[in-house]
Structures are given as structure tokens and as C-alpha cells.
Amino acid sequence: MQDIDHFFIKKLNNDVLLRIIYPFSMAPKPKILLRDIRSFVNDIALIENIYYTEFHPCILHTDIKNYYYNKLPCKLKINMFDSGCNERNIIFKNRRLLAIMSPEERTDFINQYILENI
């Protein structure tokens, strides 16, 4: 905590720290936001564990896009992907797309694309 304080003191003036930063950081966070964060951490671990060990990040990306376009999940997931697929970029996109889903949507995605296909 002292490292963070020292960083802020060097970068910002005391008025900004005392009137804006500290009150905001100490305020209780909304319960729905905390629920979403907990859900995201658990859901992303499950989704990435299954897709990245059994398939490839590009297949997860395709399934997420299909979910958004309300397409039915493909029963056969072929582990073929474009060789030009930038894996790190796709992983970042996958996480971003999953993050904008609500906890209910992520649960629905898991039910449709993972549990029903096992």
C-alpha cells in the first residue's frame, strides 16, 4: 500500500489525492459489480481450461462469435485454425468478449457450448 501511495504522491498533487482518489478507492463497491468480477474469474478459468487444452483459442473465438449471432453450437469442433491466427491477440479478444457478457450470458455460453457438447 505504501508503494501505491508513494507513486500517487509523486504523480498527483495532494488535493486530487485527498478529494478524488482516496474517497473513491475507499468507497464500497456495488454488490452486482463484485458478483460479476467473481463470476468472470471463475468462468474464464473454466472456459480457457477446456478450450485451450482441448482445442485452440481461435475455436473459442469462433464459438463466442456464433453465440453473439445466436447461431447453434457446432457439435464437431475441429482443431484446425488459420495459421495466420495471432494467438496472443485472439486470447485478448476472447477475454474482452467474455468480459462484456453478463454472468448469466457467460453461464448460458458455458451451458450451450461446453456442457451440452461433452
C-alpha positions in Angstrom: 0.0 0.0 0.0 2.9 2.4 0.7 4.2 1.8 -2.8 0.9 2.9 -4.3 0.8 6.0 -2.0 4.3 6.9 -2.9 3.5 6.5 -6.7 0.4 8.7 -6.4 2.2 11.4 -4.3 4.9 11.6 -7.0 2.4 11.9 -9.9 -0.5 13.8 -8.5 -1.0 16.8 -6.2 -2.4 16.2 -2.7 -5.7 17.9 -3.4 -6.5 15.4 -6.1 -5.5 12.5 -3.9 -7.5 13.7 -0.9 -10.6 14.8 -2.6 -11.0 12.3 -5.5 -8.7 9.3 -5.4 -8.8 8.2 -1.8 -12.6 8.7 -1.3 -13.3 6.7 -4.5 -10.9 3.9 -3.6 -12.3 3.6 -0.1 -16.0 3.6 -1.1 -17.8 0.3 -1.0 -18.2 -1.2 -4.5 -21.7 -2.3 -5.8 -22.5 -5.9 -5.0 -23.5 -6.6 -8.5 -20.1 -5.5 -9.8 -18.3 -7.7 -7.2 -20.6 -10.6 -8.3 -19.7 -10.0 -11.9 -16.0 -9.9 -11.1 -16.1 -13.2 -9.1 -18.2 -14.8 -11.8 -15.8 -13.7 -14.6 -12.8 -15.1 -12.8 -14.4 -18.5 -12.4 -16.0 -18.6 -15.8 -12.9 -17.5 -17.7 -10.8 -20.2 -15.9 -13.3 -22.9 -16.8 -13.7 -21.8 -20.4 -10.0 -21.3 -21.1 -9.1 -24.6 -19.4 -11.4 -26.5 -21.7 -10.9 -24.6 -24.9 -7.1 -24.1 -24.7 -6.3 -27.6 -23.7 -8.8 -29.4 -26.0 -8.9 -27.0 -28.9 -7.4 -23.7 -29.8 -8.1 -20.0 -28.9 -9.4 -19.5 -32.5 -12.1 -22.1 -32.0 -13.2 -20.3 -28.8 -13.3 -17.1 -30.7 -15.5 -18.6 -33.4 -17.8 -20.1 -30.7 -18.1 -16.7 -29.0 -18.9 -15.0 -32.3 -21.5 -17.7 -33.0 -23.0 -17.2 -29.6 -23.3 -13.4 -30.2 -25.0 -14.1 -33.6 -27.4 -16.6 -32.0 -26.1 -19.5 -34.0 -26.4 -23.0 -32.8 -23.2 -24.5 -31.4 -21.2 -26.8 -33.7 -21.3 -30.3 -32.3 -18.0 -31.2 -34.0 -15.1 -28.9 -33.0 -12.2 -29.5 -35.4 -8.9 -28.4 -34.1 -8.0 -26.6 -37.4 -7.2 -22.9 -37.5 -5.8 -20.4 -39.7 -2.0 -20.5 -39.5 -2.1 -16.7 -39.6 -4.0 -16.6 -36.4 -2.2 -14.4 -33.8 -2.8 -16.5 -30.7 -2.0 -13.8 -28.2 -4.3 -11.3 -30.0 -7.1 -13.8 -30.2 -6.8 -14.6 -26.4 -7.0 -10.9 -25.6 -10.1 -10.6 -27.9 -11.7 -13.7 -26.3 -11.3 -12.3 -22.8 -12.7 -8.9 -23.8 -15.7 -10.5 -25.5 -16.4 -12.7 -22.5 -15.9 -9.8 -20.1 -18.7 -7.8 -21.7 -21.1 -10.6 -21.2 -23.2 -10.6 -18.1 -22.8 -13.5 -15.7 -26.0 -15.0 -16.9 -24.8 -14.8 -20.6 -21.5 -16.5 -19.7 -23.4 -19.3 -17.9 -25.6 -19.7 -20.9 -22.5 -19.8 -23.2 -20.9 -22.5 -20.9 -24.1 -24.5 -20.9 -24.6 -24.3 -24.7 -21.0 -24.6 -26.0 -19.3 -26.7 -23.3 -21.7 -28.8 -21.2 -24.0 -29.8 -24.0 -21.1 -30.9 -26.2 -19.4 -33.1 -23.6 
